[in-house]
Amino acid sequence: MTPIATLLFAHLFLSPSPVDTGDLYPFSNPVTELVGFKDARGRVRFPARFHNAFTGGQVLREVVPAIDTGAPFFLRRDGGRFGFDSAFLDGENMPYCMREGHIQFQDPATRRMGFFDARGRVGIPALYLSAGSFHGGYSRVIREGRQVCAHGKPRDSAVLGEHCYWSGNVILIDLTGKVVVDTFGLPMGFSPDWTSATIVDAEADTSRRTWKTIDGRILSIASTEHSFQAWLEANLPRLAQQGPGKPDFFPSLRFDPRMGWKAKTSKRTDDTLREVASLDGFLKTNLQELAMLFQSIPSTGSRQAKLPASFIPFEERIGAVDLCREYESRRNPVMELSWAAAGRTRTIRFVRWDDSWRILDLE
């Protein structure tokens, strides 16, 4: 193949198409364990040449951190590279990810953090010792503080699993880098609903948490637990009377067969119902018992539960995860409700979905 033909081949088949704006999904080479990206039709847009430690299985929509043969950098979906030697791993040795048009970078000279935008421009200068991802238009940052590591020593990037973090006064900034709250602390037991964050002149709803902004107004954030409790109180009479219907379930359902739940008769032998269609037979068989289950729920508290990474296959929870391939608990939180009934502990987990809550798991 001539040099010109080689370049043409690389341009046509190894680079993302300029008219293709769909997400690019990671795949790995089983021999080298390096990562590349394919489009939704399975066409290779980037060959598997990136180390998984930095891409972390992220979906490439705009930008992902990457490393191949030299210094780490940021990779755009059009193939452009920027921010050499400024992509890095967090205190848990996990890669950062672009959220809400911003991705953290570290100035190699000062070791302080800032944010790039999707085009590779510095959106927020590297002023911070620590900077969290943006959620609901806000990021928690620390400008001055001290580093705390599990082993009691300064962090050494060559040692994995050190679990280090910065401790200091937490500041809340917006997407422009403007300081919104100069001292931002989260009360114990409060799970903020970042999608509800808003700045108001006054807040009369005592179920929401508030912080005074630097301009004298009020940042108001709803409690995830409170919103779930309100939904449960409003929907419990219906669920207890007629039992839940198909729309009340998340598309995937796990259940403990020791409870007596009966799945639709089929050749499948696994304990997980993975398709929406499977719910039809499950509901028909267990409708009466499901209604009795909701009748037994007393007025009780609820607590937030973390969703295990392997709980639902990635393909079935597209939309409930962010582009980092991580479960987005801030947008789709999971609440776990446990109570005693008929001499045993019963548990239902709900996931917030489309402005409602759906049953995710029965035990």
TIVEXPA-592570 format. One record per atom (N, C-alpha, C): z, y, x. Coordinates in steps of 0.02 Angstrom, whole numbers, padded with zeros to 5 digits, always signed. Atoms other than C-alpha are relative to their C-alpha. Layout:
# TIVEXPA-592570
ZYX;...
# end
This chain:
# TIVEXPA-592570
+00000-00060+00042;+00000+00000+00000;+00000+00062+00044;+00004-00060-00041;-00048+00170+00071;+00060+00044-00013;-00057-00045+00010;+00084+00306+00095;-00004+00039-00065;+00008-00039+00063;+00011+00407-00050;+00015-00044-00060;-00012+00046+00056;+00013+00256-00164;+00074-00017-00006;-00072+00014+00001;+00193+00219-00114;+00038+00057-00032;-00033-00058+00030;+00247+00395-00158;-00013+00004-00075;+00016-00001+00071;+00156+00385-00325;+00039-00053-00038;-00039+00053+00032;+00240+00219-00365;+00073+00021-00009;-00070-00022+00004;+00412+00291-00326;+00009+00053-00053;-00005-00054+00050;+00378+00443-00433;-00004-00026-00071;+00011+00025+00068;+00318+00344-00583;+00053-00050-00022;-00042+00055+00021;+00438+00198-00580;+00072+00003+00023;-00068-00001-00026;+00595+00243-00482;+00037+00064-00017;-00033-00063+00017;+00632+00417-00547;+00002+00008-00075;-00005-00011+00072;+00691+00469-00720;-00060+00040-00025;+00055-00038+00030;+00551+00529-00833;+00024+00067-00023;-00023-00066+00020;+00561+00717-00862;+00002+00010-00075;+00000-00008+00073;+00527+00692-01048;+00050-00046-00033;-00048+00047+00027;+00655+00554-01070;+00070+00030+00006;-00065-00033-00002;+00821+00634-01118;+00056-00046-00024;-00051+00046+00023;+00913+00478-01176;+00049-00018+00055;-00050+00020-00049;+01069+00412-01091;-00028-00056+00045;+00017+00053-00048;+01048+00303-00937;+00062-00043+00011;-00057+00046-00001;+01160+00149-00932;+00004-00037+00067;-00009+00032-00066;+01234+00071-00775;-00014-00075-00003;+00007+00073-00010;+01186-00102-00714;+00016-00014+00073;-00017+00017-00069;+01238-00194-00557;-00043-00057+00026;+00035+00054-00034;+01149-00304-00433;+00051-00055+00014;-00052+00053-00008;+01243-00472-00437;+00010-00021+00072;-00005+00020-00071;+01211-00499-00251;+00035+00055+00040;-00027-00055-00040;+01249-00328-00177;+00059+00035-00035;-00051-00034+00041;+01365-00269-00320;-00009+00076-00001;+00015-00070+00005;+01282-00099-00305;-00024+00016-00071;+00013-00021+00068;+01248+00002-00463;-00062+00043-00004;+00057-00043+00015;+01090+00078-00535;+00003+00019-00073;+00000-00022+00069;+01039+00150-00704;-00066-00018-00034;+00057+00016+00042;+00923+00093-00843;+00002+00043-00063;+00001-00036+00063;+00865+00180-01000;+00014-00049-00057;-00017+00042+00057;+00895+00113-01175;-00050-00057-00010;+00050+00052+00006;+00735+00009-01163;+00002-00050+00058;-00008+00046-00055;+00794-00077-01006;-00042+00016+00062;+00040-00019-00058;+00678+00015-00887;+00044+00030+00054;-00041-00024-00056;+00753+00047-00715;-00020+00072+00016;+00012-00070-00017;+00769+00234-00685;+00026+00015+00070;-00026-00004-00068;+00876+00221-00528;+00015-00071+00023;-00016+00067-00025;+00877+00060-00425;+00074-00006+00018;-00071+00012-00014;+01046-00019-00388;+00013+00013+00074;-00014-00018-00069;+01093+00073-00229;+00064+00041+00008;-00060-00041-00002;+01254+00164-00275;+00063-00044-00002;-00062+00038-00001;+01430+00104-00239;+00038+00010-00066;-00033-00003+00065;+01526+00062-00398;+00064+00040+00001;-00063-00036-00005;+01685+00145-00334;-00007+00072-00025;+00009-00069+00021;+01611+00316-00370;-00033+00007-00068;+00031-00006+00066;+01500+00287-00521;+00046-00027-00054;-00049+00025+00047;+01634+00184-00606;-00028-00025-00066;+00030+00024+00062;+01513+00116-00735;-00013+00055-00050;+00011-00055+00046;+01485+00289-00808;-00071+00000-00027;+00066-00012+00030;+01340+00326-00926;-00026+00065+00028;+00030-00060-00029;+01222+00451-00846;-00038+00038-00054;+00033-00045+00047;+01183+00586-00973;-00020+00065+00035;+00014-00062-00036;+01196+00739-00863;+00013-00009+00075;-00019+00004-00070;+01290+00709-00700;+00052-00056+00009;-00052+00048-00019;+01388+00567-00617;+00013+00008+00075;-00012+00003-00072;+01475+00559-00447;-00030-00064+00028;+00032+00058-00029;+01390+00439-00328;+00006+00002+00076;+00004+00005-00072;+01380+00377-00150;-00045-00059+00016;+00042+00056-00020;+01249+00271-00064;+00008-00012+00075;-00003+00014-00072;+01227+00284+00125;+00038+00052+00040;-00033-00053-00037;+01315+00446+00171;+00059+00027-00037;-00056-00032+00034;+01437+00571+00099;-00009-00005-00075;+00005+00001+00073;+01478+00563-00087;-00031+00065-00026;+00035-00057+00028;+01380+00681-00199;+00000-00007-00076;+00008+00003+00072;+01340+00718-00381;-00074-00011-00015;+00068+00019+00017;+01184+00641-00458;-00018+00024-00070;+00026-00022+00066;+01086+00725-00599;-00048-00053-00026;+00044+00050+00029;+00985+00623-00720;-00073+00011+00020;+00068-00012-00023;+00826+00706-00653;-00009-00021+00073;+00004+00023-00069;+00865+00633-00481;+00026+00049+00051;-00025-00050-00046;+00931+00793-00406;+00071-00018+00025;-00066+00012-00030;+01083+00784-00290;+00030+00067+00020;-00034-00061-00020;+01212+00919-00258;+00073-00015+00015;-00072+00007-00013;+01392+00946-00204;+00017-00054+00050;-00013+00052-00050;+01384+00836-00049;+00070+00008+00029;-00067+00004-00028;+01556+00783+00013;+00052+00036-00044;-00049-00032+00044;+01640+00863-00138;+00017-00044-00061;-00019+00049+00051;+01642+00713-00257;+00055-00044+00030;-00057+00037-00027;+01804+00616-00239;+00033-00040-00055;-00037+00042+00048;+01922+00492-00323;+00067+00033-00015;-00064-00030+00019;+02079+00543-00417;+00058-00039+00030;-00059+00032-00028;+02258+00490-00379;+00005-00074-00016;+00001+00070+00018;+02225+00323-00463;-00062-00035+00028;+00062+00026-00030;+02067+00298-00359;-00053-00016-00051;+00052+00004+00051;+01956+00323-00510;-00045+00061+00007;+00046-00057-00005;+01800+00433-00513;+00011+00049-00057;-00001-00049+00053;+01799+00594-00610;-00066-00003-00038;+00058+00006+00045;+01676+00612-00753;-00013+00068-00033;+00016-00063+00033;+01584+00756-00835;+00020-00003-00074;-00021-00006+00070;+01666+00807-00998;-00008+00073-00021;+00010-00066+00028;+01618+00955-01104;-00036+00046+00049;+00042-00039-00044;+01491+01012-00976;+00031+00018+00067;-00035-00015-00062;+01614+01016-00829;+00021-00064+00035;-00024+00057-00039;+01654+00894-00689;+00036+00027+00062;-00040-00023-00057;+01787+00914-00555;-00035-00013+00066;+00021+00010-00069;+01740+00938-00374;+00056+00024+00045;-00050-00020-00049;+01844+00962-00217;-00033+00035+00059;+00026-00037-00057;+01807+01095-00088;+00020-00038+00064;-00017+00040-00059;+01796+00994+00075;+00040+00038+00052;-00037-00040-00049;+01872+01140+00174;+00072+00012-00023;-00067-00017+00024;+02020+01188+00064;+00034-00058-00035;-00024+00058+00038;+02040+01020-00029;+00026+00019-00069;-00018-00021+00068;+02064+01118-00189;-00056-00016-00049;+00046+00024+00050;+01979+01075-00352;-00027+00057-00043;+00032-00044+00047;+01857+01167-00462;-00045-00041-00045;+00045+00035+00046;+01720+01124-00587;-00072+00021+00011;+00072-00012+00003;+01531+01107-00575;-00023-00004-00072;+00031+00010+00065;+01422+01129-00728;-00055-00052+00007;+00049+00054+00000;+01281+01011-00775;-00059+00013+00046;+00055-00016-00045;+01156+01103-00664;+00021+00002+00073;-00023+00001-00069;+01264+01091-00510;+00026+00067+00024;-00028-00065-00019;+01324+01270-00511;+00076-00001-00006;-00073-00005+00004;+01507+01315-00482;+00017+00038-00064;-00020-00031+00063;+01569+01347-00659;+00069+00031+00005;-00068-00025-00011;+01751+01369-00608;+00016-00012+00073;-00012+00006-00072;+01798+01403-00425;+00055-00050+00016;-00050+00049-00024;+01901+01279-00323;+00065+00036+00018;-00063-00037-00009;+02071+01361-00345;+00061-00045-00008;-00056+00039+00025;+02179+01214-00400;+00015-00062+00043;-00020+00062-00033;+02278+01075-00318;-00017-00059-00044;+00013+00053+00048;+02252+00973-00476;-00035+00031-00060;+00036-00024+00059;+02132+00993-00622;-00019-00058-00044;+00016+00054+00047;+02122+00880-00774;-00067+00012-00035;+00063-00006+00037;+01965+00846-00875;+00009+00046-00060;-00003-00043+00059;+01921+00963-01017;+00001-00042-00063;-00005+00031+00066;+01969+00910-01192;+00012+00055-00051;-00007-00052+00051;+01944+01021-01343;-00008+00070+00028;+00012-00066-00030;+01891+01163-01227;+00054+00023+00048;-00055-00019-00043;+02048+01161-01119;+00012-00052+00054;-00017+00044-00055;+02100+01089-00951;+00069+00020+00026;-00066-00012-00030;+02275+01070-00878;-00008+00000+00076;+00008-00006-00072;+02279+01130-00698;+00066+00020+00032;-00058-00020-00040;+02408+01156-00561;-00027+00039+00061;+00024-00042-00055;+02380+01298-00438;+00044-00008+00063;-00046+00009-00057;+02534+01276-00328;+00050-00054-00019;-00048+00053+00013;+02649+01125-00313;+00006-00046+00060;-00009+00048-00054;+02690+00972-00211;-00028-00067-00023;+00029+00065+00015;+02612+00800-00201;+00054-00053-00001;-00047+00054+00008;+02711+00650-00259;-00039-00066+00001;+00034+00064-00005;+02659+00474-00209;+00051-00056-00010;-00044+00057+00015;+02730+00305-00259;+00035-00026+00062;-00030+00026-00061;+02761+00256-00078;+00042+00052+00036;-00043-00051-00029;+02852+00420-00041;-00029+00036+00060;+00031-00031-00057;+02727+00477+00091;-00061+00041-00024;+00060-00037+00018;+02581+00600+00091;-00058-00047-00012;+00055+00043+00018;+02422+00530+00017;-00049-00010+00058;+00050+00018-00049;+02303+00440+00134;-00058-00030-00039;+00056+00022+00040;+02132+00423+00054;-00027-00068+00020;+00024+00065-00022;+02101+00266+00155;+00040-00057-00030;-00043+00052+00031;+02240+00174+00062;-00011+00001-00075;+00012+00004+00072;+02197+00114-00112;+00064-00013-00038;-00056+00015+00044;+02318+00107-00256;+00063+00038+00017;-00059-00038-00019;+02433+00244-00195;+00035+00033-00059;-00028-00030+00060;+02459+00321-00368;+00036+00066+00017;-00027-00065-00018;+02484+00500-00309;-00021+00052-00051;+00016-00054+00046;+02488+00657-00414;+00033+00064+00025;-00029-00065-00017;+02527+00842-00398;+00051+00020-00053;-00054-00023+00045;+02687+00909-00473;+00008+00075+00010;-00008-00073-00003;+02705+01093-00515;-00009+00030-00068;+00009-00035+00063;+02686+01223-00651;-00070-00013-00028;+00063+00016+00032;+02549+01169-00772;-00026+00061-00037;+00034-00056+00032;+02427+01304-00827;-00057-00027-00043;+00055+00019+00044;+02302+01289-00969;-00056+00051+00007;+00058-00045-00006;+02128+01361-00938;-00054-00021-00050;+00055+00016+00045;+01974+01371-01048;-00062-00016+00041;+00061+00022-00033;+01794+01325-01009;-00029+00052+00048;+00023-00052-00046;+01766+01490-00918;+00046+00007+00060;-00049-00006-00052;+01918+01467-00806;+00054+00050-00015;-00051-00049+00020;+02019+01598-00898;+00066-00035-00017;-00065+00028+00016;+02206+01563-00906;+00018+00016-00072;-00017-00009+00071;+02257+01537-01087;+00076-00002-00009;-00073+00007+00002;+02438+01478-01067;+00024-00007+00072;-00020+00000-00071;+02528+01514-00903;+00053-00053+00016;-00046+00057-00009;+02660+01377-00928;-00009-00047-00059;+00018+00045+00054;+02603+01228-01028;+00036-00067+00010;-00035+00063-00003;+02723+01084-01058;-00008-00038-00065;+00006+00042+00060;+02700+00938-01177;+00067-00033-00014;-00064+00031+00018;+02859+00885-01269;-00005-00076+00000;-00001+00073+00002;+02910+00702-01256;-00014-00024-00071;+00014+00029+00065;+02842+00597-01397;-00053+00037-00039;+00052-00037+00035;+02706+00723-01441;-00068-00019+00027;+00068+00018-00019;+02527+00662-01439;-00047+00053-00028;+00040-00056+00025;+02416+00816-01450;-00068-00023-00025;+00067+00011+00027;+02260+00811-01557;-00043+00058+00026;+00036-00054-00033;+02151+00913-01440;-00059+00025-00041;+00056-00023+00041;+02009+00919-01566;+00022+00052-00051;-00026-00048+00049;+02123+01026-01676;+00025+00064+00033;-00027-00058-00035;+02171+01152-01540;-00035+00064-00022;+00027-00064+00022;+02149+01330-01601;+00049+00056+00017;-00042-00058-00014;+02214+01504-01562;+00004+00044-00062;-00011-00037+00062;+02289+01598-01708;+00050+00057+00013;-00048-00054-00005;+02392+01754-01740;+00070-00023-00018;-00064+00026+00022;+02530+01657-01827;-00010-00071-00025;+00004+00069+00022;+02567+01475-01870;+00058-00016-00046;-00051+00016+00049;+02660+01425-02027;+00012-00075-00007;-00006+00072+00006;+02632+01237-02015;+00048-00025+00054;-00051+00022-00048;+02790+01169-01934;-00016-00068+00031;+00018+00065-00029;+02706+01001-01900;-00043+00008+00063;+00042-00014-00059;+02597+01083-01766;+00043+00029+00056;-00034-00029-00057;+02655+01126-01591;-00035+00064+00021;+00029-00064-00018;+02630+01302-01528;+00022+00022+00070;-00014-00029-00066;+02623+01392-01360;-00025+00073-00002;+00020-00070-00002;+02616+01579-01330;-00053+00009+00054;+00054-00012-00048;+02454+01632-01247;+00015+00064+00040;-00013-00058-00042;+02446+01764-01111;-00018+00065-00034;+00017-00061+00036;+02370+01888-01234;+00044+00010-00062;-00048-00010+00053;+02516+01869-01354;-00015-00036-00065;+00016+00038+00060;+02432+01755-01481;+00031-00070+00005;-00031+00066+00002;+02473+01573-01520;-00053-00055+00005;+00040+00060-00003;+02390+01412-01465;+00033-00053-00043;-00028+00048+00048;+02416+01286-01605;-00038-00067+00006;+00029+00067-00007;+02388+01098-01584;+00036-00048-00048;-00029+00046+00048;+02414+00966-01718;+00026-00063+00035;-00028+00063-00025;+02514+00807-01690;-00042-00057-00027;+00037+00059+00021;+02414+00646-01694;+00041-00042-00048;-00044+00040+00043;+02564+00555-01768;+00005+00030-00070;-00008-00032+00065;+02583+00683-01906;-00063-00008-00042;+00062+00007+00039;+02400+00677-01956;-00009-00071-00025;+00004+00069+00023;+02409+00487-01964;+00048-00012-00058;-00049+00010+00053;+02567+00490-02068;-00023+00031-00066;+00025-00033+00060;+02488+00613-02189;-00055-00042-00032;+00053+00042+00026;+02335+00502-02206;+00028-00063-00032;-00030+00061+00026;+02441+00346-02231;+00034+00011-00067;-00035-00015+00062;+02548+00426-02366;-00049+00011-00057;+00049-00014+00052;+02393+00483-02460;-00039-00062-00021;+00043+00058+00014;+02302+00315-02449;+00039-00064-00014;-00039+00062+00009;+02445+00189-02459;+00000-00024-00073;+00002+00025+00069;+02449+00184-02652;-00065-00038-00016;+00063+00034+00012;+02265+00137-02657;-00003-00067+00037;+00002+00061-00039;+02280+00008-02518;+00048-00053-00027;-00049+00047+00026;+02435-00070-02596;-00021-00027-00068;+00020+00021+00068;+02356-00081-02769;-00060-00048+00002;+00062+00039+00002;+02184-00150-02731;-00018-00033+00067;+00016+00028-00065;+02189-00196-02547;-00055+00041+00033;+00051-00038-00035;+02076-00121-02413;-00070-00027-00013;+00069+00020+00007;+01889-00124-02432;-00036+00003+00067;+00039+00003-00062;+01751-00140-02305;+00001+00066+00039;-00001-00063-00037;+01748+00048-02263;+00067+00014+00034;-00066-00011-00030;+01933+00037-02217;+00007-00034+00068;-00004+00037-00063;+01895-00074-02067;-00047+00030+00052;+00045-00016-00055;+01825-00030-01898;-00051-00057+00005;+00051+00052-00002;+01662-00126-01866;+00021-00065+00034;-00026+00062-00030;+01759-00251-01759;+00073-00009-00021;-00068+00015+00022;+01920-00336-01814;+00026-00059+00039;-00035+00057-00030;+02041-00444-01718;+00059-00017-00044;-00057+00021+00040;+02174-00545-01805;+00031-00062+00032;-00036+00057-00026;+02303-00675-01763;-00004-00057-00052;+00007+00053+00049;+02258-00840-01849;+00066-00032-00020;-00065+00029+00017;+02442-00891-01846;+00029+00035-00062;-00024-00035+00059;+02469-00761-01983;-00023-00034-00064;+00028+00030+00060;+02363-00861-02102;-00063+00034-00024;+00064-00030+00020;+02214-00744-02109;-00055-00052+00006;+00054+00049+00000;+02061-00845-02151;-00067+00035+00010;+00066-00028-00013;+01890-00806-02080;-00051-00036-00043;+00055+00031+00037;+01727-00841-02169;-00021-00064+00034;+00019+00065-00029;+01677-01022-02146;-00067+00005+00035;+00062-00003-00039;+01547-01032-02009;+00008-00046+00060;-00003+00041-00060;+01507-01122-01848;+00036+00034+00057;-00035-00037-00053;+01594-00987-01748;+00071-00026+00006;-00067+00025-00011;+01757-01043-01671;+00047+00052+00031;-00044-00050-00031;+01820-00881-01591;+00042+00033-00053;-00047-00031+00046;+01962-00782-01669;-00016+00073-00014;+00017-00070+00009;+01872-00615-01667;-00061+00007-00044;+00058-00015+00041;+01759-00551-01803;-00035+00059+00031;+00034-00051-00039;+01629-00452-01709;-00055+00037-00039;+00053-00032+00037;+01506-00403-01845;+00026+00025-00067;-00021-00028+00064;+01526-00293-01998;-00010-00051-00056;+00015+00049+00052;+01446-00430-02103;+00054-00052-00007;-00053+00050+00003;+01588-00547-02058;+00059+00022-00043;-00056-00024+00039;+01710-00436-02152;-00005-00019-00073;+00009+00015+00071;+01636-00481-02320;+00039-00063-00021;-00035+00062+00015;+01698-00660-02319;+00074+00005+00014;-00070-00009-00018;+01860-00611-02234;+00038+00037-00056;-00034-00039+00052;+01902-00481-02367;+00004-00039-00065;+00000+00038+00062;+01854-00593-02512;+00053-00054+00001;-00048+00055-00006;+01964-00734-02448;+00072+00026+00003;-00067-00024-00014;+02113-00625-02401;+00020+00062-00039;-00012-00063+00035;+02106-00482-02527;+00070+00005-00029;-00066-00001+00031;+02265-00528-02620;+00055+00006+00053;-00050-00003-00052;+02364-00556-02461;+00000+00068+00035;+00004-00066-00030;+02300-00392-02389;+00034+00052-00044;-00033-00047+00046;+02357-00297-02544;+00076-00007+00005;-00072+00011-00007;+02530-00377-02530;+00026+00026+00066;-00021-00026-00065;+02536-00329-02347;+00013+00075-00004;-00010-00072+00005;+02514-00145-02388;+00056+00018-00048;-00056-00013+00046;+02639-00158-02531;+00067-00005+00037;-00063+00011-00036;+02770-00212-02403;+00015+00055+00051;-00011-00053-00049;+02749-00057-02293;+00051+00050-00026;-00049-00049+00022;+02906+00050-02308;-00016+00069+00029;+00007-00066-00031;+02921+00234-02266;+00028-00006+00071;-00021+00013-00068;+02926+00212-02079;-00040+00042+00048;+00035-00038-00050;+02874+00296-01919;-00057-00040+00030;+00054+00033-00034;+02723+00256-01815;-00001+00025+00072;+00004-00021-00070;+02685+00264-01631;-00071-00012+00025;+00066+00008-00027;+02530+00285-01530;-00004-00060+00045;+00009+00059-00041;+02461+00131-01445;-00063+00008+00042;+00059-00002-00043;+02342+00119-01298;-00045-00060-00017;+00047+00053+00015;+02187+00018-01328;-00021-00035+00065;+00021+00035-00061;+02159-00116-01195;-00075+00005+00011;+00071-00010-00015;+01993-00095-01106;-00044-00057-00025;+00039+00058+00020;+01937-00270-01153;+00007-00017-00074;-00015+00016+00070;+01990-00258-01334;-00062-00008-00042;+00063+00004+00037;+01818-00223-01405;-00057+00006+00050;+00056-00005-00047;+01654-00254-01313;-00030+00070-00002;+00026-00068-00005;+01575-00093-01252;-00056+00013-00049;+00057-00011+00044;+01417-00117-01354;+00022+00013-00072;-00023-00007+00069;+01520-00122-01514;+00041+00063-00011;-00041-00059+00009;+01621+00033-01480;-00034+00062+00027;+00037-00059-00019;+01482+00152-01428;+00018+00055-00050;-00021-00055+00043;+01539+00319-01496;+00076+00008+00002;-00073-00004-00006;+01724+00277-01476;+00020+00008+00072;-00014-00009-00071;+01710+00290-01287;-00036+00062+00025;+00035-00056-00030;+01664+00436-01178;-00052-00027+00049;+00054+00020-00044;+01522+00434-01053;+00026-00033+00064;-00029+00033-00058;+01643+00372-00920;+00012-00074-00014;-00011+00068+00022;+01647+00208-01015;+00075-00014-00008;-00071+00006+00012;+01829+00239-01051;+00014+00016-00073;-00017-00013+00069;+01909+00235-01222;+00026+00070-00007;-00018-00070+00008;+01925+00414-01282;+00056+00007-00051;-00057+00001+00044;+02100+00413-01352;+00013+00069-00031;-00012-00066+00029;+02101+00602-01381;-00044+00012-00061;+00046-00009+00057;+01951+00596-01498;+00009-00055-00052;-00009+00057+00045;+01980+00423-01572;+00065-00035+00017;-00064+00031-00017;+02166+00388-01553;+00013-00062-00041;-00021+00061+00035;+02243+00223-01601;+00074+00007-00016;-00069-00002+00021;+02404+00219-01701;+00022-00071-00020;-00026+00066+00015;+02512+00063-01716;+00058+00006-00048;-00052-00001+00051;+02618+00035-01870;+00033-00069-00003;-00036+00064+00000;+02752-00101-01860;+00060+00005-00047;-00057+00002+00046;+02882-00150-01989;+00019-00073-00014;-00025+00067+00016;+02985-00299-02045;-00016-00016-00073;+00016+00022+00068;+02924-00395-02196;+00004-00076-00003;-00008+00072+00010;+02972-00568-02260;+00026-00034+00062;-00034+00031-00057;+03079-00600-02108;-00040-00001+00065;+00039-00002-00062;+02945-00562-01978;-00027+00070+00010;+00029-00065-00016;+02870-00412-01891;-00074-00001-00013;+00072-00006+00014;+02701-00359-01957;-00026+00062+00035;+00029-00057-00037;+02586-00242-01861;-00072+00011-00021;+00069-00020+00012;+02428-00149-01906;-00016+00057+00048;+00022-00055-00042;+02332-00040-01784;-00059+00034-00034;+00052-00041+00031;+02223+00101-01848;-00034+00042+00054;+00036-00045-00044;+02089+00200-01757;-00029+00057-00042;+00029-00056+00037;+02038+00374-01811;-00076+00001+00010;+00073+00006-00002;+01854+00373-01855;-00029+00039-00058;+00034-00040+00052;+01746+00499-01949;+00050+00033-00047;-00049-00038+00039;+01893+00606-02007;+00043-00045-00045;-00043+00045+00038;+01984+00453-02075;+00032-00048+00051;-00029+00052-00043;+02080+00303-02007;-00023-00068-00024;+00024+00066+00019;+02014+00126-02003;+00043-00054+00034;-00039+00056-00027;+02102-00040-01976;-00037-00030+00059;+00029+00026-00060;+02071-00100-01801;+00024-00070+00016;-00030+00063-00020;+02188-00247-01784;+00056-00019-00048;-00054+00026+00043;+02302-00355-01892;+00037-00054+00037;-00040+00053-00031;+02446-00458-01826;+00055-00020-00048;
# end
